Each structure stands twice: as C-alpha cells, then as structure tokens.
Amino acid sequence: MREIDYLKWMSESTDSQWCNDSADADDLEAALRYGASGCTTNPPLSYLALSGTPSLAARAAAEVSAAAGTDEYAAELIGVVVRSIAERLRPIYDASEGAAGYVRAQVRPGARFDADEMLRMGLTFASWAPNVMVKIPGTAAGMVVLEELAARGIPTNPTVCTTVPQMIAAAAAYDRGIARAKASGLAQPRSTSAIVLGRLQDYLAAVNEERSLGLPTSDLEEAALAVAKRSYAELVASGTDQVVMPAAFRSPRQVAQLAGGRFVMTIHPKVQDAIVETDRDGSIQRRSGIDEPVDAAAVARVLDAIPEFRAAYEPGGMAVADFDRYGAVTMTLDAFDVTGWQKLRTLELS
C-alpha cells in the first residue's frame, strides 16, 4: 500500500487540493486514501489504462460501436475510461455539492486549431457525467471553445498551458463565459486551469541542449516553478474564480513550493512515490511554500539565456495568436497525439 502522508497532510491542512494524474483504477484508489479529490486523464493515460486493464478493455469491447482506426473510435474508448472514473468519483462530487470529485478528459490533440471540432467533442464529453471537466488546449482556438463551454454551464479544464500569458487568457475566457452563463440563468460551472510546468521544463531542457547553453537542471526546474507561481499571483490578482491546477511535476520540491496556495494540483503516481521517499527522509517540509520566493538568480540566468522563457514568464510575453506556435505547447500536444490518440485509434480490444 502506497503511503502518501505528506499529500494527506497537504489536502487536510492547507488550501491545496490534489488529483491523481493517472487513469489506472488501482492508482486512483491509492490516491483517494491519501486525500486526492479527483482524477486527471489524457489520451496517453487512457491508452495505458485500457491496454493494461483487461476488465476495462472488456467493458470497452461491449460499449464501443465506432469502427477501429477512426477518431470516433478513440473518443469512445476515452469515454469508457472517463465514465468508469466518473462513477467512482460521483460520491465525492455529490457530497461536496460539485466542489470536487471531477475527472478531466481531453479532446483530440490534433484538433488544437479547430474550434468547431473541439466544441463538438467537448459537448459529447460533458454528456458522459456531470462530474466531467472538459480539457481544452490553451491554443487560440481553445480560448474560443473554453468561453463557449463555460457559457453553456459546462465545467472546463484549460490544459497544455505552459506560459503565464496562456493562463491569463484562459481565465479571461472563463470569466466571459460565466458572465454569459449567468445572464442565461445557468449555474456557474467550475474550472481548473492547468499550468503544465513540467512540460515547460522539458521544452527548456531541449532548448538548453540544442543550443549548448550549459544551464543546470536546477535552474530549469526553478524557472518552471517561477512560471507556476507567477500564474497563480496573476489569477489571484484578477479576481477570477478559475482555480490554478499545477501539473506535470518533475520533482517533490516543486509540489512543496506550491503547497498552501488555493490550487487543485494533479500529481502523477511516480511523483507521489518520490514524495513518499522525501517525506520519510525529512527533505520535504510540511509547511506552506507558496509565499516563499523563487531563486531569483536562477530565474535570471534562464531569462538571459532563453528568450522563449521570457515570453513564457512575462504576463505580456506573447499574444493569443502566438500560443499555437510556442514550442512547449506544440511539443506537448504532438506527444499526446502520437503516444495517446493515435494508439487509441488502433487499439485492439479482443
């Protein structure tokens, strides 16, 4: 049995909540025992759950009607995964009156520029259960869809946001959407916005290597953390009700440095396990880290060496039209397509 004492402490003693970043049923049960209040999925995680769980694959074989090799087939497979998790989390959703107990489901990564397809798919995903949050990428078209879903009273999860400007734009889209929802007499839907700091760190690492910049990993880790903290500060200052969701952690320290903020973090089981070890050896402290300053010298080194990081870090670093071309965004969505969606299209269930 996994022991996640630190995360249980965090969920019970601070304003920070967390979700299990895995579609595997056993991972989810372990996380729920230690304070998790929801679950995050994406196409790669859904593929892993279906390909590694015979009972789930059998359910898919019975429920999926679309032809293999199509996007409809992949979407229906995701539906099986998401509905099974939604059923497990429904008691949390009901007991919290919709404050928690969500499962997050991502639309086709390849549709990142197609607002019409993302909206159509988002409406389908939302129909699966009331505790489904629809994950829409932080592209220019994604901002349009995020507003439209919120206007229809649908919970959303902006995702693949790797920059402060994306987080600001996603919050603005949500605020416009809920204003329309309220004008239509709809209840305000909830939204968690994912700042995928680890994906930004991976991108910075790739740039660092390609250009032989010689920046240490610790600097890149700090730079990604700084973007998450600045995103949080910007959204708090804006007064939005959208909640920041730090995601794709690369170290327990990043979790500890955000603990205490009004977050819904999503944490992969591998990082959960790493937190166990650091909690046991005393290298992770049970205290609020959100107000602790980042290492300004490390952030400055990355700002000086990588112009693309400055675009990610500064609130006005890029326009909405630039989101589609930002390296961390394209790298992440391409990976989700290749390692998740395309594999789901050809997954054999027999």
ZIQUI-V18824 format. One record per residue. N is the residue number from 1. RES is the residue in one letter. SS is DSSP state (h for helix, s for strand, l for the rest). PHI is phi in radians with two decimals (none if undefined). BURIAL is I if it has 16 or more other ideal C-beta (glycine too) atoms within 10 Angstrom, else O. Layout:
BEGIN
N;RES;SS;PHI;BURIAL / N;RES;SS;PHI;BURIAL
END
This chain:
BEGIN
1;M;l;none;O / 2;R;l;-1.21;O / 3;E;l;-1.88;I / 4;I;l;-2.21;I / 5;D;h;-1.06;O / 6;Y;h;-1.08;I / 7;L;h;-1.19;I / 8;K;h;-1.13;O / 9;W;h;-1.04;O / 10;M;h;-1.07;I / 11;S;h;-1.24;I / 12;E;h;-1.63;O / 13;S;h;-2.02;O / 14;T;l;-2.32;I / 15;D;l;-1.42;O / 16;S;l;-1.58;I / 17;Q;s;-1.87;I / 18;W;s;-2.59;I / 19;C;s;-2.14;I / 20;N;s;-1.43;I / 21;D;l;-1.65;I / 22;S;l;-2.91;I / 23;A;l;-1.64;I / 24;D;l;-1.30;I / 25;A;h;-1.12;I / 26;D;h;-1.17;O / 27;D;h;-1.05;I / 28;L;h;-1.13;I / 29;E;h;-1.07;O / 30;A;h;-1.10;I / 31;A;h;-1.15;I / 32;L;h;-1.10;I / 33;R;h;-1.15;O / 34;Y;l;-2.06;I / 35;G;l;1.76;I / 36;A;l;-1.11;I / 37;S;l;-2.09;I / 38;G;l;-3.12;I / 39;C;s;-2.59;I / 40;T;s;-2.07;I / 41;T;l;-2.19;I / 42;N;l;-2.65;I / 43;P;h;-0.98;I / 44;P;h;-1.08;I / 45;L;h;-1.17;I / 46;S;h;-1.15;I / 47;Y;h;-1.06;I / 48;L;h;-1.08;I / 49;A;h;-1.13;I / 50;L;h;-1.22;I / 51;S;h;-1.34;O / 52;G;h;-1.91;O / 53;T;l;-2.24;I / 54;P;h;-0.97;O / 55;S;h;-1.13;O / 56;L;h;-1.24;I / 57;A;h;-1.11;I / 58;A;h;-1.14;O / 59;R;h;-1.10;I / 60;A;h;-1.09;I / 61;A;h;-1.05;O / 62;A;h;-1.42;O / 63;E;h;-1.81;O / 64;V;l;-1.43;I / 65;S;l;-1.96;O / 66;A;l;-1.21;O / 67;A;l;-1.33;O / 68;A;l;-1.03;O / 69;G;l;1.60;O / 70;T;l;-2.00;O / 71;D;h;-1.18;I / 72;E;h;-1.12;O / 73;Y;h;-1.10;I / 74;A;h;-1.07;I / 75;A;h;-1.12;I / 76;E;h;-1.17;I / 77;L;h;-1.10;I / 78;I;h;-1.05;I / 79;G;h;-1.04;I / 80;V;h;-1.09;I / 81;V;h;-1.08;I / 82;V;h;-1.18;I / 83;R;h;-1.13;I / 84;S;h;-1.13;I / 85;I;h;-1.26;I / 86;A;h;-1.04;I / 87;E;h;-1.09;O / 88;R;h;-1.17;I / 89;L;h;-1.57;I / 90;R;h;-1.00;O / 91;P;h;-1.04;O / 92;I;h;-1.18;I / 93;Y;h;-1.04;I / 94;D;h;-1.17;O / 95;A;h;-1.13;O / 96;S;l;-1.59;O / 97;E;l;0.98;O / 98;G;l;1.48;O / 99;A;l;-1.42;O / 100;A;l;-2.57;I / 101;G;l;1.45;I / 102;Y;l;-1.67;I / 103;V;s;-2.00;I / 104;R;s;-1.88;I / 105;A;s;-2.24;I / 106;Q;s;-1.75;I / 107;V;l;-1.25;I / 108;R;l;-1.00;I / 109;P;h;-1.02;I / 110;G;h;-1.25;I / 111;A;h;-1.61;I / 112;R;l;-1.00;I / 113;F;l;-1.78;O / 114;D;l;-1.91;I / 115;A;h;-1.09;I / 116;D;h;-1.11;O / 117;E;h;-1.18;I / 118;M;h;-1.12;I / 119;L;h;-1.15;I / 120;R;h;-1.03;O / 121;M;h;-1.18;I / 122;G;h;-1.09;I / 123;L;h;-1.14;O / 124;T;h;-1.13;I / 125;F;h;-1.03;I / 126;A;h;-1.12;I / 127;S;l;-1.31;O / 128;W;l;-1.22;I / 129;A;l;-2.98;I / 130;P;l;-1.20;O / 131;N;l;-1.77;I / 132;V;s;-1.77;I / 133;M;s;-1.75;I / 134;V;s;-1.52;I / 135;K;s;-1.59;I / 136;I;s;-2.10;I / 137;P;s;-1.19;I / 138;G;l;-1.42;I / 139;T;l;-1.69;I / 140;A;h;-1.07;I / 141;A;h;-1.16;I / 142;G;h;-1.06;I / 143;M;h;-1.11;I / 144;V;h;-1.11;I / 145;V;h;-1.22;I / 146;L;h;-1.03;I / 147;E;h;-1.11;I / 148;E;h;-1.15;I / 149;L;h;-1.15;I / 150;A;h;-1.06;I / 151;A;h;-1.10;I / 152;R;l;-1.63;I / 153;G;l;1.39;I / 154;I;l;-1.76;I / 155;P;l;-1.09;I / 156;T;s;-2.28;I / 157;N;s;-2.42;I / 158;P;s;-0.92;I / 159;T;s;-2.38;I / 160;V;l;0.93;I / 161;C;s;-1.55;I / 162;T;l;-2.04;I / 163;T;l;-2.42;I / 164;V;h;-1.10;I / 165;P;h;-1.02;I / 166;Q;h;-1.10;I / 167;M;h;-1.11;I / 168;I;h;-1.13;I / 169;A;h;-1.15;I / 170;A;h;-1.14;I / 171;A;h;-1.15;I / 172;A;h;-1.14;I / 173;A;h;-1.11;I / 174;Y;h;-1.08;I / 175;D;h;-1.08;I / 176;R;h;-1.13;I / 177;G;h;-1.14;I / 178;I;h;-1.25;I / 179;A;h;-1.09;O / 180;R;h;-1.19;I / 181;A;h;-1.07;I / 182;K;h;-1.10;O / 183;A;h;-1.12;O / 184;S;l;-1.58;O / 185;G;l;1.45;O / 186;L;l;-1.61;O / 187;A;l;-1.21;O / 188;Q;l;-1.23;O / 189;P;l;-1.35;I / 190;R;l;-1.48;I / 191;S;s;-2.65;I / 192;T;s;-2.08;I / 193;S;s;-1.92;I / 194;A;s;-1.47;I / 195;I;s;-1.65;I / 196;V;s;-1.54;I / 197;L;h;-1.10;I / 198;G;h;-1.16;I / 199;R;h;-1.21;I / 200;L;h;-1.12;I / 201;Q;h;-1.06;I / 202;D;h;-1.07;I / 203;Y;h;-1.14;I / 204;L;h;-1.06;I / 205;A;h;-1.13;I / 206;A;h;-1.14;O / 207;V;h;-1.14;I / 208;N;h;-1.01;I / 209;E;h;-1.26;O / 210;E;h;-1.06;O / 211;R;l;-1.72;O / 212;S;l;0.92;O / 213;L;l;-1.42;I / 214;G;l;1.33;O / 215;L;l;-1.27;I / 216;P;l;-1.27;O / 217;T;h;-1.01;O / 218;S;h;-1.06;O / 219;D;h;-1.18;I / 220;L;h;-1.18;I / 221;E;h;-1.09;I / 222;E;h;-1.21;I / 223;A;h;-1.10;I / 224;A;h;-1.12;I / 225;L;h;-1.09;I / 226;A;h;-1.10;I / 227;V;h;-1.13;I / 228;A;h;-1.12;I / 229;K;h;-1.16;I / 230;R;h;-1.21;I / 231;S;h;-1.04;I / 232;Y;h;-1.07;I / 233;A;h;-1.08;O / 234;E;h;-1.15;I / 235;L;h;-1.26;I / 236;V;h;-1.08;O / 237;A;h;-1.14;O / 238;S;h;-1.28;O / 239;G;l;1.44;O / 240;T;l;-1.14;I / 241;D;l;-1.54;O / 242;Q;l;-1.15;I / 243;V;s;-1.73;I / 244;V;s;-1.27;I / 245;M;s;-2.11;I / 246;P;s;-1.05;I / 247;A;s;-2.52;I / 248;A;l;1.01;I / 249;F;l;-1.11;I / 250;R;l;-1.94;I / 251;S;l;-2.81;I / 252;P;h;-1.03;I / 253;R;h;-1.05;I / 254;Q;h;-1.08;I / 255;V;h;-1.11;I / 256;A;h;-1.09;I / 257;Q;h;-1.30;I / 258;L;h;-1.85;I / 259;A;l;-0.99;I / 260;G;l;1.85;I / 261;G;l;-1.36;I / 262;R;l;-1.38;O / 263;F;s;-2.06;I / 264;V;s;-2.13;I / 265;M;s;-1.29;I / 266;T;s;-2.13;I / 267;I;s;-2.23;I / 268;H;l;-1.23;I / 269;P;h;-0.94;I / 270;K;h;-1.10;O / 271;V;h;-1.29;I / 272;Q;h;-0.99;I / 273;D;h;-1.11;O / 274;A;h;-1.14;I / 275;I;h;-1.14;I / 276;V;h;-0.96;I / 277;E;h;-1.16;O / 278;T;h;-1.22;I / 279;D;h;-1.19;I / 280;R;h;-1.18;O / 281;D;h;-1.59;O / 282;G;l;1.42;O / 283;S;l;-1.54;O / 284;I;l;-2.06;I / 285;Q;l;-1.72;O / 286;R;l;-1.50;O / 287;R;l;-2.65;O / 288;S;l;-1.20;I / 289;G;l;-1.91;I / 290;I;l;-1.09;I / 291;D;l;-1.57;O / 292;E;l;-1.31;O / 293;P;l;-1.21;O / 294;V;l;-1.32;I / 295;D;l;-1.30;O / 296;A;h;-1.07;O / 297;A;h;-1.18;O / 298;A;h;-1.13;I / 299;V;h;-1.09;I / 300;A;h;-1.10;O / 301;R;h;-1.09;I / 302;V;h;-1.25;I / 303;L;h;-1.03;I / 304;D;h;-1.24;O / 305;A;h;-1.56;I / 306;I;l;-2.23;I / 307;P;h;-1.00;O / 308;E;h;-1.12;I / 309;F;h;-1.27;I / 310;R;h;-1.04;O / 311;A;h;-1.09;I / 312;A;h;-1.36;I / 313;Y;h;-1.55;I / 314;E;l;-1.42;O / 315;P;l;-0.94;O / 316;G;l;-1.78;O / 317;G;l;-1.20;I / 318;M;l;-2.74;I / 319;A;l;-1.52;O / 320;V;h;-0.99;I / 321;A;h;-1.09;O / 322;D;h;-1.45;O / 323;F;h;-1.02;I / 324;D;h;-1.12;I / 325;R;h;-1.78;O / 326;Y;l;-1.18;I / 327;G;h;-0.99;I / 328;A;h;-1.17;I / 329;V;h;-1.24;I / 330;T;h;-1.15;I / 331;M;h;-1.07;I / 332;T;h;-1.24;I / 333;L;h;-1.17;I / 334;D;h;-1.08;O / 335;A;h;-1.14;I / 336;F;h;-1.10;I / 337;D;h;-1.21;I / 338;V;h;-1.23;O / 339;T;h;-1.58;O / 340;G;h;-2.22;I / 341;W;h;-1.08;I / 342;Q;h;-1.17;I / 343;K;h;-1.23;I / 344;L;h;-1.15;I / 345;R;h;-1.02;I / 346;T;l;-1.99;O / 347;L;l;-1.21;I / 348;E;l;-1.59;O / 349;L;l;-1.70;I / 350;S;l;-1.36;O
END
